[in-house]
């Protein structure tokens, strides 16, 4: 009886994984790293990861509405419309290299790239746009770090 239960559980898990893979779409170079770094750890101790290629996984909370050049990933979806999830900014190096669809909000994703400290330019613009989409006041400091994405998978 126990072996039948384990077999049924294994089959169900396999079907779920296959279905999930079939529904996923890869962007850029995809995601090749097997181990994910928790988003909370990246947010709490970014200096530990600056300059390193990392993989993060989470729920897409925001996407660039103009060109799809960035998305924000949270470890979990916000519990309510009023609550705010802690997010990490995933941004492509050049507009158009990867285009994240606006319709991917609420979907899960994995992204890979190098964590960088934002020092101006397009990174600062993306961080300010993200803050605006999250309803933050201009006086609030926008995101200070981003993952320069080389690839992502949205499922």
C-alpha positions as CSV (number, residue, x, y, z in Angstrom):
1,X,0.0,0.0,0.0
2,X,2.8,2.4,0.9
3,X,4.7,1.7,-2.3
4,X,1.6,2.4,-4.4
5,X,1.2,5.7,-2.6
6,X,4.8,6.7,-3.2
7,X,4.5,5.6,-6.9
8,X,1.3,7.7,-7.3
9,X,3.1,10.7,-5.6
10,X,6.1,10.3,-7.9
11,X,3.9,10.2,-11.0
12,X,1.9,13.3,-9.9
13,X,5.2,15.2,-9.3
14,X,6.6,14.2,-12.7
15,X,3.4,15.3,-14.5
16,X,3.5,18.6,-12.6
17,X,7.1,19.2,-13.6
18,X,6.5,18.3,-17.2
19,X,3.4,20.5,-17.5
20,X,5.3,23.4,-15.9
21,X,8.2,23.0,-18.3
22,X,5.8,22.9,-21.3
23,X,4.2,26.2,-20.2
24,X,7.5,27.9,-19.7
25,X,9.2,30.4,-22.1
26,X,12.9,31.1,-22.2
27,X,14.2,34.7,-22.8
28,X,17.7,35.7,-23.8
29,X,20.3,32.9,-23.1
30,X,17.9,31.3,-20.7
31,X,18.9,30.2,-17.2
32,X,21.8,27.7,-16.8
33,X,22.6,27.9,-13.1
34,X,21.0,25.2,-11.1
35,X,21.1,26.8,-7.7
36,X,19.0,29.9,-6.8
37,X,20.0,32.6,-4.4
38,X,17.1,33.6,-2.2
39,X,15.8,37.1,-3.1
40,X,15.7,38.1,0.5
41,X,19.4,37.3,0.9
42,X,20.2,39.4,-2.2
43,X,18.2,42.3,-0.9
44,X,19.6,42.1,2.7
45,X,23.2,41.6,1.8
46,X,23.8,42.8,-1.8
47,X,27.5,43.4,-1.2
48,X,28.0,39.7,-0.9
49,X,26.8,39.2,-4.5
50,X,27.9,42.3,-6.4
51,X,29.9,41.3,-9.5
52,X,28.7,37.6,-9.3
53,X,26.5,35.8,-11.7
54,X,23.4,34.6,-9.7
55,X,20.1,33.0,-10.3
56,X,17.0,34.2,-8.5
57,X,13.4,32.8,-8.6
58,X,10.2,34.5,-7.7
59,X,6.9,36.0,-8.7
60,X,6.9,38.9,-11.3
61,X,5.3,41.9,-9.6
62,X,6.0,44.6,-12.2
63,X,7.2,44.9,-15.8
64,X,8.5,47.8,-17.8
65,X,5.4,49.1,-19.6
66,X,7.3,50.9,-22.3
67,X,9.7,48.4,-23.7
68,X,9.7,45.3,-21.4
69,X,13.4,45.9,-20.6
70,X,13.0,45.1,-16.9
71,X,10.9,43.2,-14.4
72,X,10.7,43.1,-10.6
73,X,10.8,39.7,-8.9
74,X,9.5,39.0,-5.4
75,X,10.1,35.9,-3.4
76,X,6.4,35.6,-2.9
77,X,3.3,37.4,-4.3
78,X,2.1,40.2,-2.1
79,X,-0.6,39.0,0.3
80,X,-3.0,41.8,-0.6
81,X,-3.2,44.7,-3.0
82,X,-2.1,47.0,-0.1
83,X,0.9,45.0,0.9
84,X,4.3,45.5,-0.8
85,X,6.6,42.7,-1.7
86,X,10.3,43.1,-1.4
87,X,11.6,42.9,-5.0
88,X,14.8,42.7,-6.9
89,X,15.1,44.5,-10.2
90,X,15.9,42.3,-13.3
91,X,17.1,44.5,-16.2
92,X,18.5,43.7,-19.6
93,X,21.7,45.4,-20.7
94,X,20.3,46.9,-23.9
95,X,16.6,47.6,-24.7
96,X,15.2,45.0,-27.1
97,X,17.8,42.2,-26.3
98,X,15.2,40.6,-24.1
99,X,11.6,41.8,-23.9
100,X,9.6,40.8,-20.8
101,X,5.9,40.7,-21.6
102,X,3.7,43.0,-19.5
103,X,1.2,40.1,-19.3
104,X,3.8,38.1,-17.3
105,X,2.8,39.9,-14.0
106,X,1.8,37.4,-11.5
107,X,3.7,34.6,-13.2
108,X,6.7,32.8,-11.6
109,X,10.1,33.3,-13.2
110,X,13.8,32.5,-12.8
111,X,16.4,35.0,-13.9
112,X,20.1,34.9,-14.2
113,X,22.7,37.7,-14.5
114,X,25.3,39.7,-12.7
115,X,24.3,41.8,-9.6
116,X,25.4,45.4,-10.1
117,X,25.2,48.5,-8.0
118,X,23.1,51.1,-9.9
119,X,25.2,54.1,-10.7
120,X,23.0,56.1,-13.0
121,X,21.8,55.9,-16.6
122,X,19.3,53.3,-17.7
123,X,19.6,51.5,-14.4
124,X,18.5,54.6,-12.5
125,X,15.7,55.2,-14.9
126,X,14.4,51.7,-14.5
127,X,14.7,51.9,-10.7
128,X,12.7,55.2,-10.7
129,X,10.1,53.7,-13.0
130,X,9.7,50.7,-10.7
131,X,9.3,52.9,-7.7
132,X,6.6,54.9,-9.6
133,X,4.8,51.7,-10.5
134,X,4.9,50.6,-6.9
135,X,3.3,53.9,-5.9
136,X,6.3,55.2,-4.0
137,X,6.8,58.9,-3.6
138,X,9.7,60.6,-5.6
139,X,11.5,61.3,-2.3
140,X,11.9,57.7,-1.5
141,X,15.1,56.2,-2.7
142,X,14.6,53.8,-5.6
143,X,16.3,50.4,-5.8
144,X,20.1,50.6,-5.5
145,X,21.0,47.3,-7.1
146,X,19.9,45.3,-10.2
147,X,20.6,42.0,-11.8
148,X,21.9,42.7,-15.3
149,X,20.0,39.8,-16.9
150,X,21.5,37.5,-19.5
151,X,18.4,35.3,-19.5
152,X,15.2,34.3,-17.8
153,X,12.5,31.7,-17.8
154,X,8.9,32.6,-17.2
155,X,6.4,29.9,-16.3
